[in-house]
């Protein structure tokens, strides 16, 4: 399998991001509170604005992974003061277990640290394999349990300190 190119999204990535959202809604519809009909009914102008904002904003970024010029994954990070919230992580099933998730998290973390974040947090559904990735990357699961609008439990995970710190 060719290596994935991980980079901050550009405004012209909107159709790849839309396709990834559709695949996300097909794969994990209830767990991630994404309704397929909502994603399919969302007009292109929304996706263009959604991606443009994340491509240019200084308080948030959307990273995309491309394999053979096709969108293979994405991950969003948003700054709230010195806290960076990582979210919307998705890697297409055909490219999982090839390091794309780790590379996306690394890109999100590097961007957040460069933007002044000292703490990183994310919420991972208990039913997701994302917890295994977070654990491998040295993140720590908190005792706090949150519930999605569909009633699924998720935990908050944190990563504190400089990159690579235990």
N, C-alpha and C positions, 0 to 999 in steps of 0.2 A: 504494500500500500504506500503511495506517495506521502511525503510529509505534508502536514497541514500548515497553512499560512495563517497565523493569528495576527490580527491587526484591529485597530480601532475602526469602527464602521465609517463609511463615507456616504454622503447623501444618495449616491446611486446604488447603494446596497439594499434599498427599501424592498425590492421584490424578493431578494434572498431572505431577508428578515421575515417578510410576510409568509413565505413558504415554510420557514423554520417554525413560526408560530402555528401554522396549520398542522405541521407534523407533531408539535408539542401537544396541541389540542386533541389530535387523534390518538397519541400514545398515552397521555396522562390527563384525560379530560376532567375528572372530578378532583383528583388529588391536588392539582395546581390551580383549581378554580378557573379553568379556561374552558369556555363553551365553544365547541366547534362552529355552531351556527353563528355565534357572535363574530368569530374570527373571519369566517367566510363572507359575512355581510358587511364587514368593515370596508369602506371605500378606499381606493388607492391613495387618495389625497391624505387620508389619515396616516397611512404607512409612510408616505413621503415626508410628512411633517414629523412623525414619530422618530424616524431615523435621522432626519436633518438635525433635530434638536439634540439628539445624543451624539451626533458627529461633531457638533460645534460648541456645545455647552461646556463651561469650565467647571461645573459642579456635578456632572454626570458623564458617563461614557458607556457606549455599547461596543463590546468587542465581538468580532465575528471570526469564525474559523472556516477556511476554504480548503477543500481538497479537490484537485482537478477542476478548479474554477466553479465548484458548486458549494453552496453553503452547507457546512457540516455541523456547525454549532454556534452558540452565542452566549454571552454573559454580560449582564448589566451591573454597573456600580454607580452609586449615588452618594455624594458627600452631604453630611449633616454636621457642620462644624468640623470637629476632628474625628468623627466617626464615619467610616465608609460602610455602606450597606450593599452587600453583594446580592444580586438576585437574578431572576429570569435565566438561570443557567440551564442550558439544554444542549445535548450532543445527540445527533441523529443516531439511531440504532445501528446503522450500517458502519459507523465509524467509532463506536464505543470501544473502550479498552485498548486504545491506541495512544493515550496520553493527551488527547485533545482537551478533556475536562481539566486536567492539571495545568496545561498550557494556558487555558482561558483564565483560570483562577490566578495564575502567576501574572498574567497581563493586567487583570483587574487590580491585584494587590500592588503591583509596581506603579500603576497609574495613580492609585489612591495614596500611596506613600509619597510619591512625587508631588501630589496636590496638598500634602500636609496632614493626611490622616494618621492618627496614632493607634486607633483601634479599628478592627474590622469585625463586622457581624453579618450573619445571614440566618435565614430560617429555612430549615430543611424538613420536608414532610417525613414522618416516621416510616412511611411506606416506600420511600425513595432510597436508591443506592447511593445518593449523594452524601449520606452520612459516612459511608465507607471512604469516599474520596476525601472528605473533610478530615477524617481521622488520620488518614495516610499523610495529609499535608500538615499535620500538627495542630489542627484546630481543636478547640475544646467545647464539648457539648454542655450547655447549662441545664439546670434543673427546670427551667421555665418551659412550660408547655403552652402552646397557642393552638387555637382551632381555626381552620379555614371556614369560609362561608358554608361549605358543604359538610362541616363537622369533622374533618380529618385533623388528627393531631400532627403538630410539627414542633420541632425544638429549635431553640436559638443556639447557634454555634458562634464562637469568638476566636479571634486571633489577635493577640496583643504584642506590642513591641516591634522592633525592627524586623525586616524580612529575614526569614530563616531562624528567628529566635525560637527556642523551645516553649 
